[in-house]
């Protein structure tokens, strides 16, 4: 997936770089992360490539802000990317790399705490996605009679719900296995 293309899609409607961070947290969190420095680097690159226009606007909250919007060239690039077919990449789960080596700590209590933290974070994400779905479900056209744009957005929400629910289930199963191993080895968390 391409951060460039995500930004071109978002910036169909004008927004400042500052406005984009909450969009990533609210909309894309379950499948794409980007920090502010990445976002601004890509915005600058897209503007140099004439795929974005920008201008300064007064802000109610402080200094003027730079607002970006996708150009016709940017829209053409976005459409070409969409029409090229699915792009598969490798998801990176840093916590899985940590788990792979977690045995080096040599303490199942630490493993249990590590997995509780994973499960709690995943559960929070799942609750947020469920709240989003609950809001969407107030629409009588939900889910299959939404506008074409919202229908496709709902499909990403659905994937997020399924994926995060499966990860919560995996974390719960892992915790159960860790606790059973602790009991077998006489290491219980007091």
Z-matrix of the N, CA and C atoms (Angstrom, degrees):
N
C 1 1.443
C 2 1.516 1 107.99
N 3 1.285 2 115.42 1 156.65
C 4 1.437 3 121.25 2 -173.46
C 5 1.519 4 111.19 3 -121.57
N 6 1.304 5 115.85 4 122.46
C 7 1.463 6 120.17 5 175.39
C 8 1.525 7 109.71 6 -59.88
N 9 1.334 8 116.26 7 -36.51
C 10 1.461 9 119.85 8 178.64
C 11 1.530 10 111.02 9 -56.26
N 12 1.322 11 115.63 10 -46.92
C 13 1.458 12 119.43 11 -176.88
C 14 1.532 13 112.05 12 -70.64
N 15 1.307 14 116.70 13 -35.37
C 16 1.467 15 119.36 14 176.06
C 17 1.533 16 109.38 15 -61.28
N 18 1.329 17 116.76 16 -45.17
C 19 1.462 18 119.68 17 179.88
C 20 1.526 19 111.26 18 -65.25
N 21 1.327 20 117.32 19 -40.34
C 22 1.468 21 119.41 20 177.05
C 23 1.529 22 110.71 21 -60.21
N 24 1.322 23 116.86 22 -38.04
C 25 1.460 24 120.41 23 178.11
C 26 1.517 25 112.56 24 -69.16
N 27 1.321 26 116.77 25 -44.35
C 28 1.467 27 120.70 26 -179.56
C 29 1.525 28 110.54 27 -64.08
N 30 1.336 29 115.42 28 -41.49
C 31 1.456 30 119.79 29 -171.13
C 32 1.527 31 113.80 30 -82.70
N 33 1.311 32 116.03 31 19.41
C 34 1.464 33 120.48 32 166.72
C 35 1.527 34 107.18 33 -58.33
N 36 1.344 35 114.57 34 -36.60
C 37 1.460 36 122.11 35 173.35
C 38 1.524 37 107.33 36 -102.07
N 39 1.330 38 118.43 37 129.84
C 40 1.465 39 120.65 38 -177.55
C 41 1.527 40 112.45 39 -56.59
N 42 1.328 41 115.40 40 140.16
C 43 1.464 42 121.41 41 178.06
C 44 1.517 43 108.77 42 -157.77
N 45 1.312 44 116.25 43 155.88
C 46 1.461 45 121.04 44 175.06
C 47 1.522 46 108.76 45 -87.56
N 48 1.316 47 116.21 46 163.69
C 49 1.454 48 120.22 47 175.60
C 50 1.524 49 111.02 48 -58.20
N 51 1.320 50 116.28 49 -38.13
C 52 1.465 51 121.63 50 178.55
C 53 1.523 52 110.96 51 -60.94
N 54 1.342 53 116.70 52 -36.56
C 55 1.465 54 121.36 53 -179.51
C 56 1.525 55 112.22 54 -69.01
N 57 1.324 56 117.19 55 -23.00
C 58 1.460 57 120.83 56 -173.34
C 59 1.524 58 113.38 57 -75.18
N 60 1.317 59 117.90 58 -34.30
C 61 1.469 60 120.80 59 -177.01
C 62 1.528 61 112.10 60 -56.30
N 63 1.343 62 119.49 61 -49.01
C 64 1.463 63 119.02 62 178.56
C 65 1.529 64 112.81 63 -63.27
N 66 1.323 65 117.17 64 -30.32
C 67 1.463 66 119.78 65 177.41
C 68 1.529 67 109.45 66 -62.93
N 69 1.324 68 116.36 67 -42.72
C 70 1.465 69 119.35 68 178.25
C 71 1.520 70 110.67 69 -63.62
N 72 1.316 71 117.42 70 -40.81
C 73 1.467 72 120.30 71 179.67
C 74 1.522 73 112.01 72 -66.90
N 75 1.317 74 116.88 73 -38.35
C 76 1.460 75 121.28 74 -175.25
C 77 1.523 76 112.73 75 -84.23
N 78 1.323 77 117.66 76 -41.81
C 79 1.454 78 120.95 77 -169.68
C 80 1.521 79 113.60 78 -101.91
N 81 1.313 80 117.20 79 -42.76
C 82 1.460 81 120.48 80 -169.34
C 83 1.521 82 114.02 81 -104.01
N 84 1.299 83 118.39 82 -3.85
C 85 1.462 84 122.34 83 -171.84
C 86 1.527 85 113.37 84 -51.28
N 87 1.323 86 118.07 85 -37.95
C 88 1.462 87 120.17 86 -175.18
C 89 1.522 88 113.34 87 -77.04
N 90 1.342 89 117.48 88 -5.79
C 91 1.462 90 116.82 89 177.38
C 92 1.521 91 114.94 90 -144.57
N 93 1.323 92 119.13 91 -5.84
C 94 1.457 93 118.91 92 178.59
C 95 1.516 94 109.47 93 -155.37
N 96 1.300 95 116.34 94 126.61
C 97 1.451 96 120.87 95 177.52
C 98 1.517 97 110.27 96 -113.15
N 99 1.302 98 116.01 97 145.19
C 100 1.464 99 121.27 98 175.25
C 101 1.519 100 107.99 99 -152.99
N 102 1.328 101 115.65 100 133.17
C 103 1.456 102 117.66 101 176.57
C 104 1.529 103 108.98 102 -92.38
N 105 1.306 104 115.78 103 169.81
C 106 1.463 105 121.19 104 -174.37
C 107 1.518 106 112.22 105 -59.14
N 108 1.324 107 117.91 106 -40.29
C 109 1.465 108 119.34 107 -178.35
C 110 1.532 109 110.89 108 -64.72
N 111 1.326 110 117.53 109 -38.84
C 112 1.467 111 120.34 110 176.21
C 113 1.521 112 110.48 111 -63.03
N 114 1.315 113 115.94 112 -45.23
C 115 1.463 114 120.91 113 -178.31
C 116 1.524 115 110.09 114 -59.25
N 117 1.337 116 117.31 115 -48.53
C 118 1.465 117 120.17 116 -178.02
C 119 1.529 118 112.01 117 -65.89
N 120 1.323 119 117.99 118 -37.78
C 121 1.476 120 120.15 119 176.97
C 122 1.524 121 110.68 120 -60.02
N 123 1.337 122 115.80 121 -45.13
C 124 1.463 123 120.17 122 -178.27
C 125 1.529 124 110.47 123 -70.04
N 126 1.317 125 118.09 124 -38.86
C 127 1.467 126 120.09 125 176.57
C 128 1.525 127 110.47 126 -57.67
N 129 1.323 128 116.59 127 -46.07
C 130 1.469 129 120.64 128 179.61
C 131 1.525 130 111.02 129 -61.73
N 132 1.324 131 116.47 130 -43.87
C 133 1.466 132 120.14 131 179.92
C 134 1.526 133 111.34 132 -63.69
N 135 1.334 134 117.09 133 -44.13
C 136 1.463 135 120.74 134 179.96
C 137 1.529 136 111.61 135 -64.68
N 138 1.315 137 116.31 136 -35.67
C 139 1.458 138 119.06 137 177.90
C 140 1.531 139 110.39 138 -67.74
N 141 1.319 140 117.56 139 -40.94
C 142 1.470 141 120.86 140 177.77
C 143 1.526 142 111.18 141 -64.18
N 144 1.328 143 116.88 142 -29.10
C 145 1.464 144 121.85 143 178.50
C 146 1.526 145 112.08 144 -86.63
N 147 1.338 146 116.81 145 6.31
C 148 1.471 147 123.28 146 -179.23
C 149 1.527 148 113.16 147 60.84
N 150 1.324 149 116.78 148 28.26
C 151 1.462 150 120.97 149 175.96
C 152 1.523 151 111.16 150 -96.24
N 153 1.327 152 116.04 151 -11.98
C 154 1.462 153 123.35 152 174.62
C 155 1.519 154 109.13 153 -133.01
N 156 1.317 155 116.01 154 145.37
C 157 1.462 156 122.84 155 166.84
C 158 1.514 157 106.62 156 -104.49
N 159 1.324 158 116.62 157 154.49
C 160 1.462 159 118.95 158 173.28
C 161 1.513 160 109.42 159 -143.19
N 162 1.327 161 115.08 160 158.13
C 163 1.446 162 122.71 161 177.30
C 164 1.520 163 107.54 162 -154.86
N 165 1.314 164 115.47 163 163.78
C 166 1.460 165 120.76 164 179.50
C 167 1.527 166 109.06 165 -94.68
N 168 1.334 167 114.85 166 139.93
C 169 1.461 168 121.75 167 176.41
C 170 1.515 169 108.66 168 -131.75
N 171 1.312 170 115.52 169 150.25
C 172 1.463 171 120.12 170 174.67
C 173 1.526 172 108.62 171 -67.98
N 174 1.324 173 115.37 172 147.12
C 175 1.455 174 121.02 173 179.88
C 176 1.522 175 109.36 174 -117.99
N 177 1.318 176 116.29 175 141.81
C 178 1.466 177 121.18 176 176.78
C 179 1.522 178 111.40 177 -72.72
N 180 1.333 179 116.67 178 -19.26
C 181 1.466 180 120.91 179 -170.70
C 182 1.517 181 114.11 180 -108.53
N 183 1.295 182 119.30 181 10.01
C 184 1.457 183 119.22 182 -179.05
C 185 1.511 184 111.15 183 154.95
N 186 1.339 185 116.37 184 -143.13
C 187 1.463 186 119.83 185 -177.13
C 188 1.529 187 111.88 186 -66.43
N 189 1.323 188 114.19 187 163.45
C 190 1.460 189 119.45 188 177.14
C 191 1.513 190 109.77 189 -54.21
N 192 1.322 191 115.41 190 154.12
C 193 1.462 192 120.15 191 -178.80
C 194 1.518 193 109.75 192 -124.44
N 195 1.332 194 115.09 193 149.66
C 196 1.463 195 121.69 194 177.08
C 197 1.528 196 107.47 195 -88.28
N 198 1.318 197 115.61 196 126.70
C 199 1.455 198 122.58 197 -179.42
C 200 1.525 199 108.13 198 -110.33
N 201 1.325 200 115.73 199 137.93
C 202 1.466 201 122.43 200 -177.68
C 203 1.516 202 110.32 201 -116.13
N 204 1.340 203 115.50 202 151.62
C 205 1.460 204 121.21 203 173.66
C 206 1.528 205 107.80 204 -149.58
N 207 1.325 206 115.27 205 143.13
C 208 1.459 207 121.90 206 178.77
C 209 1.525 208 110.25 207 -64.70
N 210 1.330 209 116.29 208 135.19
C 211 1.470 210 122.23 209 176.00
C 212 1.528 211 109.22 210 -88.39
N 213 1.312 212 116.65 211 175.59
C 214 1.467 213 120.44 212 175.29
C 215 1.531 214 110.55 213 -60.43
N 216 1.337 215 116.87 214 -39.25
C 217 1.470 216 120.01 215 178.22
C 218 1.531 217 110.32 216 -65.11
N 219 1.318 218 116.83 217 -38.82
C 220 1.461 219 120.44 218 177.44
C 221 1.514 220 111.74 219 -65.92
N 222 1.319 221 116.28 220 -41.38
C 223 1.470 222 120.08 221 177.72
C 224 1.527 223 110.43 222 -63.73
N 225 1.326 224 117.62 223 -40.55
C 226 1.470 225 120.96 224 178.11
C 227 1.531 226 110.25 225 -62.32
N 228 1.328 227 116.60 226 -40.13
C 229 1.465 228 120.60 227 178.01
C 230 1.525 229 110.66 228 -65.26
N 231 1.331 230 117.03 229 -42.90
C 232 1.459 231 121.60 230 177.69
C 233 1.527 232 110.53 231 -60.40
N 234 1.327 233 117.18 232 -46.86
C 235 1.467 234 120.47 233 -179.40
C 236 1.525 235 111.39 234 -64.19
N 237 1.326 236 117.18 235 -39.07
C 238 1.472 237 119.70 236 177.70
C 239 1.525 238 110.25 237 -62.08
N 240 1.322 239 116.81 238 -41.01
C 241 1.465 240 121.44 239 178.94
C 242 1.528 241 110.48 240 -64.01
N 243 1.325 242 116.38 241 -43.39
C 244 1.463 243 120.61 242 -179.45
C 245 1.525 244 111.81 243 -66.42
N 246 1.311 245 116.91 244 -36.96
C 247 1.458 246 121.41 245 -175.94
C 248 1.523 247 112.84 246 -85.61
N 249 1.319 248 117.62 247 -5.38
C 250 1.466 249 121.41 248 179.42
C 251 1.528 250 112.10 249 -78.77
N 252 1.310 251 117.94 250 -7.82
C 253 1.462 252 121.58 251 -179.51
C 254 1.515 253 110.87 252 97.87
N 255 1.327 254 115.86 253 173.68
C 256 1.464 255 120.06 254 -176.76
C 257 1.530 256 112.13 255 -62.08
N 258 1.308 257 114.79 256 139.66
C 259 1.460 258 121.96 257 175.46
C 260 1.524 259 106.56 258 -109.59
N 261 1.306 260 115.93 259 117.95
C 262 1.461 261 120.05 260 178.78
C 263 1.516 262 108.99 261 -100.89
N 264 1.297 263 114.95 262 134.41
C 265 1.454 264 121.36 263 177.78
C 266 1.514 265 108.56 264 -130.70
N 267 1.267 266 115.60 265 -177.62
C 268 1.449 267 120.86 266 178.61
C 269 1.513 268 108.64 267 -100.22
N 270 1.320 269 115.50 268 122.46
C 271 1.455 270 118.75 269 174.57
C 272 1.518 271 108.31 270 -74.42
N 273 1.301 272 116.17 271 142.62
C 274 1.460 273 121.27 272 179.56
C 275 1.521 274 108.74 273 -112.49
N 276 1.309 275 115.11 274 117.00
C 277 1.451 276 121.75 275 176.13
C 278 1.527 277 107.14 276 -115.20
N 279 1.309 278 116.36 277 96.23
C 280 1.459 279 121.03 278 -177.31
C 281 1.522 280 110.83 279 -57.06
N 282 1.323 281 116.97 280 -37.91
C 283 1.468 282 119.41 281 -178.00
C 284 1.526 283 111.45 282 -63.83
N 285 1.343 284 118.67 283 -27.03
C 286 1.468 285 119.53 284 176.76
C 287 1.527 286 110.81 285 -69.58
N 288 1.319 287 116.51 286 -37.68
C 289 1.470 288 119.26 287 175.58
C 290 1.527 289 109.28 288 -63.93
N 291 1.331 290 117.28 289 -39.42
C 292 1.460 291 120.47 290 177.47
C 293 1.530 292 110.39 291 -63.16
N 294 1.338 293 116.72 292 -43.40
C 295 1.468 294 120.59 293 -179.74
C 296 1.520 295 110.54 294 -61.80
N 297 1.328 296 116.03 295 -40.19
C 298 1.462 297 120.76 296 -178.86
C 299 1.528 298 110.80 297 -54.32
N 300 1.335 299 115.80 298 -37.76
C 301 1.460 300 120.46 299 -177.71
C 302 1.532 301 113.06 300 -102.10
N 303 1.316 302 119.37 301 3.19
C 304 1.459 303 122.80 302 -173.37
C 305 1.526 304 112.88 303 -61.21
N 306 1.326 305 117.02 304 -25.41
C 307 1.458 306 119.83 305 176.98
C 308 1.515 307 113.17 306 -59.81
N 309 1.337 308 116.77 307 -21.30
C 310 1.467 309 121.18 308 178.25
C 311 1.522 310 111.81 309 -62.19
N 312 1.329 311 117.22 310 -27.00
C 313 1.468 312 120.68 311 178.94
C 314 1.524 313 109.17 312 -68.04
N 315 1.333 314 116.01 313 -35.25
C 316 1.460 315 120.05 314 176.41
C 317 1.513 316 114.61 315 73.44
N 318 1.326 317 117.56 316 26.46
C 319 1.453 318 120.71 317 -177.05
C 320 1.524 319 108.89 318 -142.61
N 321 1.331 320 116.70 319 110.54
C 322 1.457 321 120.36 320 -179.41
C 323 1.530 322 112.50 321 -65.45
N 324 1.323 323 116.96 322 -25.32
C 325 1.468 324 119.01 323 175.70
C 326 1.532 325 109.84 324 -62.68
N 327 1.324 326 115.26 325 -39.72
C 328 1.456 327 119.78 326 177.80
C 329 1.531 328 109.81 327 -66.42
N 330 1.321 329 116.53 328 -41.41
C 331 1.472 330 120.65 329 177.82
C 332 1.523 331 110.45 330 -60.29
N 333 1.315 332 116.43 331 -42.57
C 334 1.458 333 120.43 332 179.54
C 335 1.531 334 110.26 333 -62.15
N 336 1.319 335 117.03 334 -46.87
C 337 1.468 336 120.65 335 179.77
C 338 1.534 337 110.50 336 -63.01
N 339 1.326 338 117.10 337 -39.23
C 340 1.458 339 122.46 338 179.06
C 341 1.530 340 109.90 339 -60.72
N 342 1.331 341 116.48 340 -47.37
C 343 1.463 342 120.54 341 -179.45
C 344 1.523 343 112.40 342 -70.56
N 345 1.323 344 117.77 343 -32.97
C 346 1.468 345 119.32 344 175.20
C 347 1.522 346 109.83 345 -62.47
N 348 1.324 347 116.35 346 -40.43
C 349 1.456 348 120.80 347 178.53
C 350 1.531 349 110.85 348 -64.13
N 351 1.329 350 116.30 349 -43.82
C 352 1.469 351 120.40 350 177.03
C 353 1.521 352 109.97 351 -60.10
N 354 1.325 353 116.17 352 -49.94
C 355 1.458 354 120.64 353 -177.94
C 356 1.525 355 111.78 354 -60.69
N 357 1.320 356 116.47 355 -42.61
C 358 1.464 357 119.87 356 -179.16
C 359 1.528 358 110.92 357 -63.96
N 360 1.333 359 116.98 358 -42.44
C 361 1.464 360 120.45 359 178.78
C 362 1.524 361 110.72 360 -65.07
N 363 1.335 362 116.68 361 -44.77
C 364 1.462 363 120.64 362 178.57
C 365 1.529 364 110.85 363 -62.56
N 366 1.329 365 116.48 364 -40.97
C 367 1.464 366 121.03 365 179.80
C 368 1.529 367 110.32 366 -63.32
N 369 1.328 368 116.99 367 -39.53
C 370 1.461 369 120.73 368 176.69
C 371 1.527 370 110.25 369 -61.76
N 372 1.327 371 115.92 370 -45.12
C 373 1.472 372 120.08 371 178.07
C 374 1.516 373 111.13 372 -61.57
N 375 1.324 374 116.53 373 -42.69
C 376 1.454 375 120.64 374 179.50
C 377 1.532 376 110.62 375 -63.66
N 378 1.320 377 116.89 376 -42.75
C 379 1.471 378 120.59 377 178.38
C 380 1.536 379 110.59 378 -61.28
N 381 1.336 380 117.02 379 -40.21
C 382 1.464 381 120.91 380 178.60
C 383 1.529 382 110.72 381 -63.84
N 384 1.337 383 116.73 382 -44.00
C 385 1.461 384 120.06 383 178.55
C 386 1.528 385 111.07 384 -64.98
N 387 1.327 386 116.67 385 -39.41
C 388 1.471 387 119.92 386 177.78
C 389 1.522 388 111.18 387 -64.76
N 390 1.327 389 116.95 388 -36.90
C 391 1.468 390 120.35 389 176.96
C 392 1.531 391 109.95 390 -66.22
N 393 1.312 392 116.76 391 -40.08
C 394 1.466 393 120.33 392 176.39
C 395 1.517 394 109.89 393 -61.36
N 396 1.332 395 116.30 394 -45.16
C 397 1.462 396 119.85 395 179.32
C 398 1.529 397 110.83 396 -63.23
N 399 1.323 398 117.10 397 -39.68
C 400 1.466 399 120.21 398 179.34
C 401 1.533 400 110.54 399 -61.53
N 402 1.319 401 116.32 400 -39.41
C 403 1.459 402 119.89 401 176.76
C 404 1.522 403 111.50 402 -64.74
N 405 1.320 404 115.45 403 -45.83
C 406 1.467 405 120.00 404 179.46
C 407 1.522 406 111.21 405 -63.15
N 408 1.324 407 116.72 406 -36.90
C 409 1.469 408 120.37 407 -174.32
C 410 1.532 409 112.50 408 -68.82
N 411 1.334 410 117.43 409 -8.98
C 412 1.461 411 120.57 410 175.35
C 413 1.528 412 110.71 411 -70.15
N 414 1.322 413 115.96 412 -20.83
C 415 1.465 414 121.00 413 178.24
C 416 1.529 415 108.15 414 -74.26
N 417 1.320 416 119.52 415 123.92
C 418 1.470 417 120.68 416 -178.33
C 419 1.534 418 112.90 417 -62.14
N 420 1.323 419 117.38 418 -16.60
C 421 1.466 420 121.14 419 179.16
C 422 1.529 421 112.63 420 -88.31
N 423 1.324 422 116.36 421 -0.61
C 424 1.459 423 121.18 422 -177.44
C 425 1.521 424 110.73 423 -73.02
N 426 1.302 425 121.45 424 138.46
C 427 1.456 426 127.55 425 -6.85
C 428 1.526 427 113.87 426 -98.27
N 429 1.306 428 118.08 427 -21.99
C 430 1.463 429 118.93 428 -167.20
C 431 1.519 430 115.86 429 -92.42
N 432 1.312 431 118.01 430 -6.14
C 433 1.465 432 119.76 431 178.68
C 434 1.526 433 112.31 432 -113.90
N 435 1.325 434 116.24 433 18.19
C 436 1.456 435 120.91 434 175.57
C 437 1.522 436 109.28 435 -66.98
N 438 1.320 437 116.79 436 168.15
C 439 1.461 438 119.70 437 173.88
C 440 1.526 439 108.08 438 -58.08
N 441 1.298 440 117.46 439 159.93
C 442 1.468 441 121.39 440 -178.79
C 443 1.528 442 110.97 441 -56.73
N 444 1.313 443 116.76 442 -42.01
C 445 1.474 444 120.29 443 179.83
C 446 1.523 445 110.13 444 -64.98
N 447 1.336 446 117.86 445 -50.12
C 448 1.463 447 120.46 446 -178.86
C 449 1.525 448 112.52 447 -67.84
N 450 1.330 449 117.63 448 -32.37
C 451 1.462 450 120.92 449 176.18
C 452 1.525 451 110.31 450 -57.80
N 453 1.313 452 117.06 451 -46.35
C 454 1.462 453 120.55 452 -179.57
C 455 1.529 454 111.64 453 -70.41
N 456 1.307 455 116.99 454 -34.47
C 457 1.466 456 119.90 455 175.56
C 458 1.526 457 110.02 456 -65.10
N 459 1.328 458 116.77 457 -38.28
C 460 1.458 459 120.48 458 178.72
C 461 1.519 460 110.71 459 -65.71
N 462 1.327 461 117.91 460 -32.99
C 463 1.470 462 119.96 461 177.52
C 464 1.527 463 110.91 462 -61.95
N 465 1.338 464 118.16 463 -35.88
C 466 1.471 465 119.71 464 176.99
C 467 1.524 466 110.44 465 -70.47
N 468 1.331 467 116.10 466 -36.68
C 469 1.467 468 119.91 467 175.82
C 470 1.525 469 110.14 468 -61.82
N 471 1.310 470 116.56 469 -44.00
C 472 1.468 471 121.18 470 179.63
C 473 1.525 472 110.76 471 -59.91
N 474 1.333 473 117.07 472 -44.49
C 475 1.462 474 119.76 473 178.02
C 476 1.521 475 110.39 474 -61.74
N 477 1.317 476 116.54 475 -42.29
C 478 1.456 477 119.89 476 178.91
C 479 1.518 478 111.91 477 -60.79
N 480 1.319 479 116.57 478 -42.91
C 481 1.461 480 120.42 479 178.26
C 482 1.523 481 111.22 480 -60.97
N 483 1.315 482 117.16 481 -46.25
C 484 1.471 483 120.97 482 179.83
C 485 1.537 484 111.23 483 -65.01
N 486 1.317 485 116.17 484 -45.78
C 487 1.466 486 120.79 485 -176.93
C 488 1.528 487 111.26 486 -64.38
N 489 1.319 488 116.89 487 -50.51
C 490 1.468 489 120.12 488 -176.84
C 491 1.528 490 109.96 489 -67.33
N 492 1.329 491 118.45 490 -37.42
C 493 1.470 492 120.35 491 176.49
C 494 1.526 493 110.33 492 -61.35
N 495 1.321 494 117.35 493 -41.11
C 496 1.471 495 120.68 494 178.16
C 497 1.528 496 110.46 495 -65.26
N 498 1.328 497 117.58 496 -39.03
C 499 1.467 498 120.41 497 178.61
C 500 1.528 499 111.49 498 -67.57
N 501 1.335 500 117.29 499 -37.31
C 502 1.472 501 120.31 500 175.68
C 503 1.529 502 109.23 501 -62.96
N 504 1.318 503 116.92 502 -43.25
C 505 1.467 504 121.06 503 178.51
C 506 1.537 505 110.44 504 -61.20
N 507 1.331 506 116.75 505 -44.18
C 508 1.466 507 121.23 506 177.36
C 509 1.532 508 110.78 507 -60.71
N 510 1.329 509 117.45 508 -43.56
C 511 1.472 510 120.64 509 -179.64
C 512 1.527 511 110.29 510 -64.49
N 513 1.327 512 117.72 511 -41.21
C 514 1.470 513 120.87 512 177.59
C 515 1.529 514 110.98 513 -63.36
N 516 1.323 515 116.70 514 -44.37
C 517 1.464 516 120.58 515 177.73
C 518 1.530 517 110.87 516 -61.66
N 519 1.330 518 116.45 517 -42.15
C 520 1.470 519 120.66 518 179.23
C 521 1.518 520 110.80 519 -63.38
N 522 1.331 521 116.55 520 -43.10
C 523 1.469 522 120.16 521 177.47
C 524 1.522 523 110.88 522 -60.15
N 525 1.303 524 116.78 523 -42.87
C 526 1.459 525 120.78 524 178.83
C 527 1.535 526 110.57 525 -60.98
N 528 1.320 527 115.75 526 -43.06
C 529 1.472 528 119.84 527 179.97
C 530 1.524 529 111.63 528 -66.99
N 531 1.322 530 116.98 529 -38.72
C 532 1.469 531 120.89 530 177.98
C 533 1.523 532 109.52 531 -64.68
N 534 1.326 533 116.97 532 -44.43
C 535 1.471 534 120.94 533 -179.79
C 536 1.530 535 111.12 534 -64.51
N 537 1.324 536 116.96 535 -38.40
C 538 1.465 537 119.97 536 176.79
C 539 1.527 538 110.16 537 -64.51
N 540 1.306 539 116.57 538 -41.61
C 541 1.468 540 120.16 539 178.96
C 542 1.528 541 110.55 540 -65.05
N 543 1.340 542 116.25 541 -39.69
C 544 1.463 543 119.68 542 176.58
C 545 1.527 544 109.96 543 -60.22
N 546 1.314 545 116.53 544 -45.06
C 547 1.469 546 120.42 545 179.91
C 548 1.530 547 110.68 546 -62.27
N 549 1.319 548 116.77 547 -40.65
C 550 1.470 549 121.19 548 178.96
C 551 1.524 550 111.26 549 -65.16
N 552 1.323 551 116.12 550 -32.56
C 553 1.474 552 120.56 551 -177.83
C 554 1.525 553 111.94 552 -98.05
N 555 1.348 554 117.15 553 0.13
C 556 1.460 555 120.57 554 178.49
C 557 1.526 556 112.94 555 74.52
N 558 1.332 557 117.74 556 24.11
C 559 1.480 558 121.95 557 179.24
C 560 1.513 559 108.57 558 -111.89
N 561 1.290 560 118.85 559 89.78
C 562 1.457 561 119.36 560 178.17
C 563 1.527 562 109.29 561 -104.07
N 564 1.305 563 115.46 562 150.23
C 565 1.460 564 122.17 563 178.38
C 566 1.520 565 108.12 564 -81.43
N 567 1.301 566 118.60 565 117.67
C 568 1.478 567 121.71 566 -178.20
C 569 1.493 568 111.40 567 -91.40
